[in-house]
Amino acid sequence: MTTTLQRPPRQRSIGRYLIVGVVLVIVAFLAAVPVLYLIGGTFTGDNGAFTLSGFTRAFSAESQAGRMMVNSIVYAVGSGAVALIIGTALAYVQVRTDAPAKALLFAASMVPLIIPGVLYAVSWIFLADKTVGLLNTLLLRPLGMSVNVYGMPGMIAVEGLHSAPLAFLIMVGAFQGMDPSLEESAAMSGAKWWSVFRRVTLPLVRPALVSAGLLMFVRALSSFEIPTILGLQHGVYVFTSRIYHELRTYPIDYGAAGAYALALLAIAAAGVLLSNFLNRNSRSYQTISGKAFRPRPVSLGKGRYVVGALVVLFFVIAVILPLIALIYASLLKFYQPFSLGVVKQMSLANYAHVLEQPGLLRAFRNSFVVALIAATAIMLLSSVAAWFTVRTKVRGRQIIDVLAFLPLVIPGLVLGLALLFLYLRVPLPIYGTLLILIIAFCTLALPFGMQYATAAMRQISNELEESAQVFGASWFTSFRRILLPLASGGLVAGWIYIAIVTFRELSAAILVYSPGNEVASVLIWQQYENGSFMALAAMGVILVLVLTALVIVAQRLGARVGLQKSNS
């Protein structure tokens, strides 16, 4: 009788380990293979022998590597802090307060995420170029002031605005999963709103806050378009723009580019270890348990209108102004400061030119296909991998977390090149198909999926799984019916982010696409390289309209699973 009772748990354990094992193998393959090819190319010379010449060239005195290191850290810390502060504040307002204009807030937080980095950087050139920028010519110069988007301050501001939606999506799930009774108890004890927020709310969302901060920092380290467009031509180098420079200079120095990428890799690995150290007591911050609760909005009193005004201001700065700049440029034959005479010259010629391109519809269709498949696959894989790293006590489980984080710090250009070499050599007929793009995007999206899934899993108490197991539920049943529904806010947020970012991803796609399988981001980059900024603006407006429709659908889906609280 004892043997009969013990057999089902063993069988369930075998199934659990099989599922987890397959997922971990896939995660390790996606993350490790590009890194291995990167390492091999960096330490291998033209004759196939081991060499350190790439590091010697990359970090020589002439390369000014020290200044570039400082620039990279300042840029990553500055833009990461801007994104984290804005994203956390917006998430708190959205989930926990009675501020007005919250419907506008979700769109204001998502639209910057929609716009590709190249479009966002170019739109801010249209706005804040010292000579012809709309803000300078129409508003600031008459007041004796001006702004300049180029250089480090402009790079930090634009990257921070562009990355804030990522922090917003992470923190929305954290705030929505937090038990409000803890804040209410502090308020009943006489604590002021700010004291409650600082001493109760923020400590309870600390795991998600640390994860979001780490992701903002490393994402900025590996950012390509914004530092390249706003910094490269003005002598401000960071790691990614220097890698781009090495890949664009003839002859191409793959060894030096790989050395810079491995330096980024080392910094990111240190960041992951630091994040794990800060979250070592994450069990103390678990607030989702078997007790049901419903978050109640915090009354801001008269301050709700001030907060509402700040929400509108963010919407104007992060969304309205860049879109106005793109629309304005898309109607011009060539860019020039606004005047009544310019209005008479506006036309839809750029839109007609873009829509006449035979590959436009095919590129948008391809983008939809690869984005939806990649987002779904990554969130399923990340959910299981996150359970393994958060729930189990297996030694070395942090290796999976580190492996999953690796693609984030490999510049897309280098990753695309590694994938190109790999799948040209592997005897699989995937080169020249959409499958290689899906694999590339899954590799790039893996760190984001892991961060979203890990942040969601850390807030769910173990007692729920243990209760299910007591009543005979298998691991798969408890995972599917308990963990996934409770973590759905963070998981859906991750799916939305990955789908949108994959749709606009450029750096890897530019190297692995083939004629006939272009995606929308490749067409936009081709316009930039050709200097067709007006056509680029027209194509960008079309892309934003298409992705806005996707965001509206995603918003309704998020409302059903708890991502967005009803405003009623």
Secondary structure, DSSP 8 states (H G I E B T S, - for coil): -HHHHHHHHHHHHHHHHHHHHHHHHHHHHHHHHHHHHHHHHHSB-TTS-B--HHHHHHTSGGGTHHHHHHHHHHHHHHHHHHHHHHHHHHHHHHHHB--S-HHHHHHHHHHHHHS-HHHHHHHHHHHH-TTT-HIIIIIIGGGT-----SSHHHHHHHHHHHHHHHHHHHHHHHHHTS-THHHHHHHHTT--HHHHIIIIIHHHTHHHHHHHHHHHHHHHHT--HHHHHHHGGGT---HHHHHHHHHHSSS--HHHHHHHHHHHHHHHHHHHHHHHHHTTTGGGG--B-SS------B--TTHHHHHHHHHHHHHIIIIIHHHHHHHHHHT-SS-----HHHHHH--SHHHHHHHT-TTHHHHHHHHHHHHHHHHHHHHHHHHHHHHHHHH---TTTHHHHHHHHHHHHS-HHHHHHHHHHHHHHSS-TTTTSHHHHHHHHHHHHHHHHHHHHHHHHTTB-THHHHHHHHTT--HHHHIIIIIHHHTHHHHHHHHHHHHHHHHH--TTHHHH--TT---HHHHHHHHHHTT-HHHHHHHHHHHHHHHHHHHHHHHHHHHHHTSS----
